[in-house]
Amino acid sequence: MKALQGVRILSLSLNVPGPAALMRCKEMGATCIKLEPPNGDPLQTYNANAYARMHQGIRTITADLKTDTGQKALHRELAKTNVLLTSFRPSALKKLGLAWTDLQKTYPMLNLVAIVGSPGEKAEIPGHDLTYMAENDLITGLELPASLYADMGGSLLATEAILQVVLQQKRLSKTLAKGSYKEVALSDAATYLGLPRAWGLSLPDSPIGGAHAGYKVYPCKNGRVALAALEPHFAKRLCELIGIAFTGIHTMHQDHTHQTIAAWLCSKTRAQLNAIAIKHDLPLHTLK
């Protein structure tokens, strides 16, 4: 039996974090329903393929929650729901009659997982994946990140919160069981993803930030290579292969080592490096 088998989730969450969380909950066996406004989810406009992938197997209904008809449709679903997933600011939830105190009175067994931008009083401040990443020193140049890390990290935190409220409710006796509220902040997700940098693990002068010659991205003859010979036995094997005298891990922090590895990799094609990786059991991955 899957972890969320028999659990019914209603999502009002748009864009990426909510749908991505709902997708994962569906994979864990939950019955997932998505209620969208009349103009749909903006995600479908940004990327129809991403929208389709995240909503596969999820029943979608349309309702204008600012109208009586839409509110009736919402409450018909809420009466059958175990977990409500939202991504509105607290003030917007209140206007829609979905503040936690209001929901508790009407649906005492309902759980609410609310995705917000920032926690607590900062939840009203506008922001997006990019701003939360920037707040945590995860934007290091002018290029955009390769993925929506705060959004996807937030979706995992939302999934975790859904599992928590469901498990908590199941552990209580029928007389004590009641719904609970969990707030999930995307800025918290970015903070969590940024912990290695905050700890100094991925700063430029740290071993896994570029100071270790065996853990870097280098150009090769027809592309790039992500080299990850970090552990001493990998670093030693790499040095022996290239002809560098390995006298300890400090060897990997010397300018000469960086330069020699860079020159050696630049003389090799992706195909040659892939073959070398297999033959010598080296952790690397070539890129176009």
Sequence and secondary structure as in RCSB ss.txt:
>XXXX:A:sequence
MKALQGVRILSLSLNVPGPAALMRCKEMGATCIKLEPPNGDPLQTYNANAYARMHQGIRTITADLKTDTGQKALH
RELAKTNVLLTSFRPSALKKLGLAWTDLQKTYPMLNLVAIVGSPGEKAEIPGHDLTYMAENDLITGLELPASLYA
DMGGSLLATEAILQVVLQQKRLSKTLAKGSYKEVALSDAATYLGLPRAWGLSLPDSPIGGAHAGYKVYPCKNGRV
ALAALEPHFAKRLCELIGIAFTGIHTMHQDHTHQTIAAWLCSKTRAQLNAIAIKHDLPLHTLK
>XXXX:A:secstr
  TTTT EEEE   TTHHHHHHHHHHHTT EEEEEE TT  HHHHH HHHHHHHTTT EEEE  TTSHHHHHHHH
HHHTT SEEEE S HHHHHHTT  HHHHHHH TT EEEEEESSSGGGGGS   HHHHHHHTT   SSS  SS HH
HHHHHHHHHHHHHHHHHHHHHS TTT    EEEEEHHHHHHHHTHHHHTTTTSTTSGGGTTSTTEEEEEETTEEE
EEE  SHHHHHHHHHHHT    SGGGGGSHHHHHHHHHHHHTS HHHHHHHHHHHT  EEEE 
